[in-house]
Amino acid sequence: MNDILKLENQICFKIYTAEREITRLYRGLLAELGVTYPQYLVLLVLWEEDSITVKELGKKLLLDSGTLTPMLKRMEANDMINRRRSLEDERSVIISLTEEGERLKEKANCVPSQLLENLSMDQDELKMLDKALEMILERIQCK
C-alpha cells in the first residue's frame, strides 16, 4: 500500500481529530458557564467589541446568519445578549451584551489557562501551534 494514503499520514485527519478533542475539552469547561462552544465564540467577540451587527459577527466567526440567528435567539432567551434593529438601517440587527453576558466574562477568565493545563501545553508550544494554524488558514483562504 502506498504510504501517502495511510490514515496516519493524513494531516486533515489529525486536524479533524484534534478539533473534536479540543472542542470536547471546551465543552467540559464551558458547561460550568452554561454556554456552548459556539456561544462562547460569540461572547469572546462581544467581550472585545460590544454592540456589533449580526453581519459583522458572522464575518468574524466565519458563520452565516442562518447559523447565527437561532443561536443568538437562544442566547437572548438565556439573557446573555440583546438583539435590536439598527436605527440607521432596520435590516441590520445589533447584538450587545446584557449584564449576565458581562458577568460571564469574569467566570470565563480561567477557561484559557484550564484548557492549556488540560492539553499539557506551555505558552511557547501554544505560540508555535498558533503560528502554524494561522499560516495554514492564510494559505487556504488566499486560494
Order of alpha helices (4+ residues) and beta strands (2+ residues): alpha-alpha-beta-alpha-alpha-beta-beta-alpha-alpha-alpha
